[in-house]
Amino acid sequence: MSVQELEKIFQAKIDDEVKIEPKDWMPEKYRQNLIRQVSQHAHSEIVGMLPEGNWITRAPSLKRKAILLAKVQDEAGHGLYLYSATETLGVTREQTINELHSGKAKYSSIFNYPTLTWADIGAIGWLVDGAAILNQVMLTRTSYGPYARAMVRICKEESFHQRQGFEILLVLSRGSKEQRAMCQDAVDRWWWPSLMMFGPHDSDSTHSDQSMKWKIKRKSNDELRQNFVDMIAEQVKVLGMTLPDPQLTWNVKKEHYDFGEINWEEFWNVVKGNGPCNKQRLDARKKAWQDGEWVREAAAVYAEKRRARQQVAA
């Protein structure tokens, strides 16, 4: 078959909602697009452990410590699922991690902001994980089978994370004057970075149109961002807090909330590696990779010895 005929068969599968599997023929651009997106998603889960991990020992009670520890472990698992999904596309885990360490591969810009107070852990759960869920529920129906299947479990766990974050803020919002102020401060600082999580405007997104055609994505950046604003603008009322956007108003005609413009200069600055914690996050990942080298080597030697014993026994 010619490449053109294979592409027609491939697109027909996509249009008929048939999952693309690792051994199926796929356009090279589809494969590269997925490698970029899934590995970036994996990196985000792993780097995302860092701002919350700082608070495990400082959480205000043993119960809070246990819950936060479980959440961070969930995120490590999410990263492993996604690295495994990336490997089905013909790239090694080492390659994807090396690209992260070199700065070639990106991760979500949200994790380059510091967690200054306990309320930040609540804001991350409610806002950051809430934004992630809107992105990720869509991905349970993505066209690539291994990615879609990985996302089913991830979304279930992320849903718990969001509720856990909201509960932290709810307790603070009903506490002392200082606790309420801490809650509002965290909401103020995490609101705009959370909106940035959906990426640039559709008109400025390099991969959006093709990803929609291939059904890697099901909704555009701006559509998902609008859904998020509509959801959070109502939930914040339960907390008795306000969102730091004077332009946030309900538009009766559109039946959506209008909201202010994101600081895109800040967004691109963080994406390019100049955020408050960019260097700190990458340094931490590089150190963890170097410190774990002996474990990887020992595991490889053990696996080789096990294979050799099995061959002798056979």
Secondary structure, DSSP 8 states (H G I E B T S, - for coil): --HHHHHHHHHHHHHTT--B-TTS---HHHHHHHHHHHHHHHHHHHHTHHHHHTTTTTSSSHHHHHHHHHHHHHHHHHHHHHHHHHHTTT--HHHHHHHHHHTSS---GGGGS---SHHHHHHIIIIIHHHHHHHHHHHTT-SBHHHHHHHHHHHHHHHHHHHHHHHHHHHHHTS-HHHHHHHHHHHHHHHHHHHHTT-S-GGG-SSHHHHHHTTS-SS-HHHHHHHHHHHHHHHHHHHT---S-TT-EEETTTTEEE-----HHHHHHIIIIISTTHHHHHHHHHHHHHHTHHHHHHHHHHHHHHHHHHHHH-
